[in-house]
Amino acid sequence: MVHKGKEIRSKEELELAEITEVRIYKAKGNGAVKAYASVSLDDEFIVKGIKVLEGENGLWVSMPSRKAKNGSFQDIFHPASKEAREKIVNAVLSAYREQI
């Protein structure tokens, strides 16, 4: 069960946030980072610092993160479910492909 306000609902009953805007900012240079993105969720929240990267297996999306003192990276924002992650990744990659 998930507590949301005063109402308790099962995880299956929760709706995914609507992606209301995706902005793409092309990266400078020819490195692995191809672009940065910001995503608006339900016209209420904006997630900045999403990266579009190119690796050996093609394009992929990295959520905003920071480098910890031990050298590892910790996500600042990350989707709570596989479905939410796929929704954001697909929206960002689609917007990126429209601009290239």
N, C-alpha and C positions, 0 to 999 in steps of 0.2 A: 504494500500500500504506500501511496505517496500523499503527504500532507501538503495541501495547497490552500492557503487561507484557512477557513474553518471547515472546509470540505475535504474529506478523505476519498481519493479515487485510486483505482488500480492503475498501474503503469500503462496498461493497454488502453485506458480511457483518455489519457492525456493527449492533447493535440500538439503537433509540432508548430513552432512559431512560423509565421509567414515571412519569407524573405521578400522585403518590399523594395530593396535597392541593392545593387552591387556596383561598386566603383573600382575600376582597375587603373593602376598607376604603373606604367612600364618602368622597369629597373634600368639603370644606366650600365653600360658595359656589356660584356659577353660572358658573364659568370653563370653559375647554376641558377641563381635567382633571376627569373624572367620578369616578374611583376609583383607588386604588392596590391592587396585588395582590402576594401572595407565593405562590410555587409550590414545592412539595416534589417533588424528583426522587428516585425509588427509595428514599424514606424515609431518604436519606443526605445530601442537599444541599438547602438552602433558598435560593431566589433572591428577594430583596426589592427593592423599588423599581421594580417594573413598573407602568406607568401605563396606564389606559384613558382615551383622549381622544376628544373629538368634534370632527370637522372638517367641512369642506364636503361630503365624501363619506361621512359617517357615522362610526361608531365605529372606532377603530384602537388598536393596542397598541404602546407604546414600551418597549423594554428599558431596564434601569437604565443611566444614563449620568452623566457628570460634565462640568462645563464646564472646558475647557482655558483656559490663559492667553490664547490668541489669540481666545477667544470661541466657538470651535467646541465641539461636544459629542462626547465619545468614549464608546462603549459600555463599561461595566464588565463586563457579561456579554452574550453574544450566542450564539444557537444556531449550530452549525457547518454546518448544512445547511438547505435550504429546507423539507424535511419536518419537521425538529425545530422550526423556527420556526412552521410552520403548526400543529403539535401544541400548542405552548404558547399561541399566539394563540387558537386555537379553544377551548381549555380555559378561558382567562381570560375571554373574551367570553361563553362559556356560563355560567360562574359569575356573572359580572356581570349578565347578563340574568335569571337566576333571582332575584336580589336586588332588582331594580327593580320 
